[in-house]
Amino acid sequence: MEAFARRVTAGEVRLHAHHDNRVRMRDLMVDVIDGDDVVSELRFETDLHVEDRRWLRAIHPMSASLMMPIARDAQRPMLDNAALSLSADHAWFADAVLIEAEQRLLASGVEPDRLQVQRALQFEFTPDPQISVDIALPLLPPLAVGPLWHAIEALLAGRTTPEHGDVGAATVINVRIADGDRAVTAVVVTADEAVAERAIRSLEQAVASFLADPASSTPSGSVTLWDEDSSAWLLRASC
């Protein structure tokens, strides 16, 4: 647990707090606390955006998710320079489905040494179907959004419902686009594959809004949400 805490604090393991409402956070620190009953606990401390405090008041307890290698890659070192990372919740998306999405990206020309696929593990009673993509901005134009959509489409097609899960639950797709120390996360929440496709194929609009927004220069980045009624990405404030 102590080794895990050090890796999360150092940024080697990606962890998100209360992902369902896209809480914006930075300066995450994790400690191991030893209890009196021989049970150790992980304590997470982070700075939150002031506008996101309402989620803490409205919903308890807070959930969290982290990324881990799929079984195939358990003994392989993590890629430090992955320009494209793809992960999906392991309760809903099996390793084989992630590998199918990976193969689609490789077939589109993404270099194997710049691509990483991982399981997402969510700490909550009923994990939601989550898909996360991290992509470097310079890779987005060469990759374009078509191959990225085809990879996400493979995940949606292979989604299964875990025990106690809701077969009709909306999938949450998070695409984080980074440009140096700036980043924007484009989020679409939908149970309709056609809506997801429209959103992903419109990612260039989200990037354009991000680049035009001076506030996006903050290290913790911005969040933009897909609005199906207006068929547009609506940019939220930065941390």
Phi, psi and omega in degrees: 000322180294321178295320178296317180299318179296320181293321179293314180299323180282353180084010180282336177240122180285128178226136179241136177266130175045059185300334184300331180244014174052052176298130179269127185217161176205168180056051180286133175230138181234131178234156174259126180248121179273123181271171180288340184261026178065021176248125179264149181232153173265130177249126181252133175232135181205157172273133181245150174295139185300327182287346183262003180295336182299331179294327179292325181284328188271330187229130177224147351279174179280136177268168177208157177222151177220163183253136178224157180295151171288167185303321181301328187255014186302326183260002181269145177291148177291147177280122179278338185244028180296121178277342180219120177241136181232130178219157178209150184299129187291338179289334185250334187232112181288162179304321182300327179288321175297320180294323176298317177297320177300315181298324178294321179291319179297320180294335180276355176112001176292132182287135183304325182279004177242006184239136179223130175246142184215159169279147168254130177246123183253135180260088175196167186295315180232096182295144178273157175288103184246137172236133180231137177232133171243123184221137176284137184306318180299337180279338187295313179298314178297319179290324188061181185266345181299303178300324178296317178297319181299325177292316178293324177300321178296321178295315180297321181292329182264006181295134174239160183260122179287169177302134182072005178276161180263114183300334180264009183298141178290141174275137177257116181251119180247121177243109179263121182248120186249140176227092186066236180266009176256152179204150172228138177249118178265125187238128173234132180240113184198153172257003183253115182300326180296322177294316179301318181296316179301319181294311183295321180288352177254017183301329181299329176295318179297318180295318180299318178295321180296314182291332181276352184262111180301331182294342182287000178283352178290144185300328185279346170085185183238167177233131176236134186249138179283126177251108185293328182298320180260357183052050184211157174269128181254117186279130173266168181293157177277165175290000000 
